[in-house]
Amino acid sequence: MTTHSSLLTPHTSIYVAGHRGLVGMAICQGLEQAGCRKILTRTHAELDLTSQAAVRDFFADEQPEYVFLAAARVGGIHANDSYPAEFIRDNLLIQTNVIDSACQSGAKKLLFLGSSCIYPKFAPQPMKEEYLLTGELEPTNEWYAIAKIAGIKMCQAYRRQYGFNAISLMPTNLYGPGDNFDLQSSHVLPALMRKFHTAKMDGLQEVEIWGTGSPKREFLHVDDLAEASLFLMEEYNEPEIVNVGSGQEVTIGELADLVGKVVGFQGKIRYNSAMPDGTPRKLLDVSRLTSLGWQAQIELRQGIEDTYNWFIQQEEVAS
């Protein structure tokens, strides 16, 4: 973890909203490694971020200097499609309460974490930051996307009207230790890992994967996102959003082969082309980020090995 100058000191008061999630955990770990000792965290039971009064009281009492807003209601396509009201309501409430209270309490800076799903469904590839709001969204997750777009615009509005230093990052597909491996709600990489691991344990000769395996996706290890977040919190002070990705893409077929090898699955992979492929390609243009002097460090294979080792440890604990 790179050491930064003014922000990351033992005495700086830093609030990480959503510290139990995949991203929040990695940011907390990165802050600790950088020597920060005043990291403020609250569980949902301790602080309901959808409650305006509770969030205002927290900020008034704790007065954090810096805020990482990684808290959100998240889920896969099925969850987004099934609970649209909860996705738009909860995310709007969380963002509004945290951004407003951070500004009102005199925080020096806030970093808001969005998502690559803010971009139009048919955006040119790779997707540049300026493609925001240039076309229709993917219908299955538009409720979440609209909430995240509102968060971006709120950060820009508070900067414009109140001079509040709020920046917004748009990460690509994330993975890593702490991920969700539930086949009903997980994303593609952890879902593949779970499938191959189960097949290996059960001695199966074949694993079925939906679609043709041809769509291309980009993946970023969550520790890289944490490092980019710390870097940009320190170095970036502009209203424009910043894409955070690896700049590398693989087909789902290549990803499946790689995960299978790491897991040690010896059987065959069968593609069910009767099932949908989804968007053919989804890649972020990360030239703005690289021009600022940061790029991802963790190679995909290394990251998958790291994630699988964590997964195995959790399986052993559970059993």
C-alpha positions in Angstrom: 0.0 0.0 0.0 1.4 3.4 -1.0 1.9 5.8 1.8 0.3 9.2 1.3 1.2 12.5 3.0 -1.4 14.6 4.7 -4.6 12.5 4.8 -3.2 9.2 6.1 -1.9 10.1 9.5 -2.5 8.3 12.8 -4.6 11.3 14.0 -6.8 12.0 11.0 -10.5 11.1 11.7 -11.8 9.0 8.8 -15.3 7.5 8.6 -15.8 4.5 6.3 -19.5 4.0 5.7 -20.2 0.3 4.7 -17.1 -1.1 6.4 -18.5 -4.6 6.4 -19.0 -4.8 2.7 -16.4 -6.0 0.1 -15.2 -2.5 -0.7 -15.5 -1.0 2.8 -13.5 -3.8 4.3 -10.7 -3.3 1.8 -10.6 0.4 2.4 -10.4 -0.1 6.2 -7.5 -2.5 5.7 -5.7 -0.1 3.4 -6.1 2.7 5.9 -4.8 0.6 8.7 -1.8 -0.5 6.6 -1.1 3.2 5.9 -1.0 3.9 9.6 -4.4 5.5 10.2 -5.6 5.0 13.8 -8.8 7.0 14.0 -11.0 5.0 11.6 -14.7 5.4 12.5 -17.1 2.5 11.7 -20.6 1.7 12.6 -22.6 -1.5 11.9 -26.2 -1.2 10.6 -27.5 -2.0 14.1 -25.4 0.8 15.5 -26.3 3.4 12.8 -29.1 3.1 10.3 -27.8 5.2 7.4 -31.4 5.5 6.0 -32.3 7.6 9.1 -31.6 11.2 8.6 -31.7 12.0 12.3 -29.4 9.2 13.3 -26.8 10.1 10.6 -26.9 13.8 11.6 -26.3 12.9 15.2 -23.4 10.7 14.3 -21.7 13.3 12.3 -22.4 16.0 14.9 -20.9 13.8 17.6 -17.9 12.3 15.7 -16.9 15.1 13.3 -15.0 13.0 10.8 -12.6 14.9 8.6 -12.8 12.5 5.7 -15.6 10.2 4.5 -15.5 7.1 2.3 -19.1 6.4 1.2 -19.0 2.7 0.4 -22.3 1.8 1.9 -25.1 0.8 -0.5 -27.9 -1.7 -1.1 -26.4 -4.0 -3.7 -27.3 -7.3 -5.4 -27.3 -9.1 -8.7 -29.8 -8.9 -11.6 -32.5 -11.0 -9.8 -32.4 -8.8 -6.6 -32.4 -5.6 -8.7 -35.3 -6.8 -10.7 -37.3 -8.1 -7.8 -36.9 -5.2 -5.3 -36.7 -2.0 -7.4 -38.4 0.1 -4.8 -35.9 -0.9 -2.1 -32.9 -0.4 -4.4 -33.8 3.1 -5.3 -35.2 4.2 -1.9 -32.4 2.8 0.3 -29.6 4.0 -1.9 -31.1 7.5 -2.3 -31.6 7.7 1.5 -28.1 6.5 2.4 -26.3 8.8 -0.1 -28.4 11.9 0.8 -28.0 11.5 4.5 -24.3 10.9 4.4 -23.3 13.5 1.8 -25.5 16.2 3.5 -24.4 15.5 7.0 -20.7 15.3 6.0 -21.1 18.7 4.4 -23.1 20.3 7.3 -20.7 19.0 9.9 -17.6 20.5 8.2 -15.9 17.3 6.8 -12.9 18.3 4.6 -13.7 15.8 1.9 -16.0 12.9 0.8 -15.4 10.1 -1.7 -18.5 8.6 -3.2 -18.3 5.2 -4.8 -20.6 4.6 -7.7 -20.8 1.8 -10.3 -20.1 1.2 -14.0 -23.8 0.4 -14.4 -24.4 4.2 -14.5 -23.4 4.2 -18.2 -25.9 3.7 -21.0 -26.7 0.1 -22.0 -25.4 0.7 -25.5 -22.5 3.0 -24.6 -19.5 2.9 -27.0 -16.6 0.7 -25.6 -14.4 1.3 -23.7 -16.7 3.6 -21.7 -15.5 7.1 -21.1 -16.7 9.2 -18.1 -18.4 11.7 -20.5 -20.8 9.0 -21.7 -22.9 9.4 -18.5 -26.5 10.4 -19.3 -26.1 10.0 -23.1 -28.5 7.0 -23.5 -30.9 4.6 -21.9 -29.9 2.4 -19.0 -29.9 -1.4 -18.7 -33.5 -2.0 -17.6 -32.6 -4.8 -15.1 -30.6 -2.5 -12.8 -31.8 1.0 -13.7 -33.2 1.6 -10.2 -29.7 1.1 -8.7 -28.1 3.0 -11.5 -30.4 6.0 -11.2 -29.7 6.2 -7.4 -25.9 6.1 -8.1 -26.3 8.8 -10.8 -28.2 10.9 -8.2 -25.3 10.5 -5.8 -22.8 11.7 -8.4 -25.0 14.8 -9.2 -25.5 15.5 -5.4 -21.7 15.5 -4.9 -21.4 17.9 -7.9 -24.3 20.1 -6.6 -22.9 20.4 -3.1 -19.5 21.3 -4.5 -21.0 24.0 -6.7 -23.4 25.5 -4.1 -21.5 24.9 -0.8 -17.9 24.4 -1.9 -17.9 20.9 -0.5 -15.0 18.8 -1.7 -16.8 15.6 -2.8 -15.4 13.3 -5.5 -17.0 10.3 -7.3 -15.4 7.1 -8.4 -16.9 4.5 -10.8 -15.5 1.1 -10.2 -15.7 -1.8 -12.7 -16.6 -5.4 -11.8 -15.0 -6.1 -8.4 -13.9 -9.3 -6.7 -11.7 -10.5 -3.9 -11.6 -11.7 -0.3 -15.0 -10.9 1.4 -17.0 -11.4 -1.8 -20.4 -13.0 -2.0 -20.3 -16.6 -3.2 -24.0 -17.4 -3.0 -25.0 -18.8 -6.4 -28.4 -17.1 -6.2 -27.1 -13.6 -5.7 -23.4 -13.4 -6.5 -21.6 -12.0 -9.6 -19.9 -14.0 -12.3 -16.4 -14.5 -10.9 -17.4 -15.7 -7.3 -20.3 -17.7 -8.8 -17.8 -19.6 -11.1 -15.5 -20.2 -8.2 -18.3 -21.7 -6.1 -19.4 -23.9 -9.1 -16.0 -25.2 -9.8 -15.2 -25.8 -6.1 -18.5 -27.7 -5.6 -17.9 -29.8 -8.7 -14.3 -30.6 -7.6 -15.5 -31.6 -4.1 -18.4 -33.7 -5.5 -16.2 -35.4 -8.2 -18.3 -34.1 -11.0 -17.0 -34.4 -14.6 -18.8 -31.3 -16.0 -19.8 -27.8 -15.1 -22.5 -25.9 -17.0 -22.1 -22.2 -17.7 -24.9 -20.0 -19.0 -24.4 -18.4 -22.4 -21.7 -18.9 -25.1 -18.7 -17.7 -23.1 -18.0 -15.0 -25.6 -19.0 -11.8 -23.7 -16.0 -9.7 -22.5 -15.7 -8.3 -19.0 -13.2 -6.3 -17.0 -12.3 -7.3 -13.4 -10.6 -5.3 -10.6 -9.3 -6.8 -7.3 -11.0 -5.0 -4.4 -7.5 -4.2 -2.9 -6.7 -2.3 -6.1 -9.9 -0.3 -5.7 -9.0 0.5 -2.1 -5.6 1.7 -3.2 -7.1 3.8 -5.9 -9.6 5.3 -3.4 -6.9 6.3 -1.0 -4.8 7.7 -3.8 -7.7 9.8 -5.2 -8.9 10.9 -1.8 -5.4 12.4 -1.4 -4.7 13.6 -4.9 -8.0 14.4 -6.8 -10.2 17.4 -6.1 -12.3 17.8 -9.2 -16.1 17.5 -9.9 -15.7 15.1 -12.8 -16.2 11.4 -12.1 -13.3 9.0 -12.4 -13.5 5.4 -13.8 -11.5 2.9 -11.8 -10.7 -0.4 -13.6 -7.9 -2.6 -14.7 -8.1 -1.6 -18.3 -7.9 -5.3 -19.2 -10.7 -7.5 -20.4 -11.3 -11.3 -20.7 -14.1 -13.4 -22.3 -16.3 -15.3 -19.8 -14.8 -18.4 -21.4 -11.3 -17.3 -20.6 -12.3 -16.4 -17.1 -14.0 -19.8 -16.6 -10.8 -21.6 -17.8 -8.7 -19.5 -15.4 -11.0 -20.0 -12.4 -11.2 -23.7 -13.2 -7.4 -24.1 -13.2 -6.9 -22.1 -10.0 -9.6 -24.2 -8.2 -8.2 -27.4 -9.6 -11.3 -28.6 -11.4 -10.3 -31.4 -13.9 -13.6 -31.9 -15.8 -15.1 -30.2 -18.8 -16.9 -26.9 -19.2 -20.2 -27.0 -21.1 -21.7 -23.7 -22.4 -25.5 -23.5 -22.4 -26.0 -21.2 -25.4 -29.8 -21.3 -24.9 -29.3 -19.0 -21.9 -28.6 -15.3 -22.3 -25.2 -13.8 -22.7 -25.9 -10.3 -21.5 -24.0 -7.3 -22.8 -21.4 -8.4 -25.4 -18.7 -6.1 -23.9 -18.3 -4.0 -20.8 -15.0 -2.1 -20.4 -14.1 1.1 -18.7 -11.8 3.7 -20.3 -9.3 4.4 -17.4 -7.2 7.0 -19.2 -8.3 9.7 -16.8 -7.1 7.7 -13.8 -3.8 6.6 -15.4 -3.1 10.2 -16.4 -3.4 11.1 -12.7 -0.6 8.5 -12.0 -2.4 5.4 -10.8 -2.9 2.0 -12.3 -4.0 -1.4 -11.1 -1.3 -3.7 -9.8 -2.9 -7.1 -9.2 -2.9 -9.5 -12.1 -6.2 -11.4 -12.6 -4.7 -14.9 -12.0 -2.9 -13.7 -8.8 -6.1 -12.1 -7.6 -8.2 -15.2 -8.3 -5.7 -17.3 -6.4 -5.8 -14.8 -3.5 -9.6 -14.9 -3.5 -9.8 -18.7 -3.7 -7.4 -19.1 -0.7 -9.7 -16.8 1.3 -12.8 -18.8 0.1 -11.2 -22.1 1.2 -10.5 -20.6 4.7 -14.1 -19.6 5.1 -15.3 -23.0 4.0 -13.0 -24.7 6.6 -14.3 -22.3 9.3 -17.9 -23.0 8.3 -17.4 -26.8 8.4 
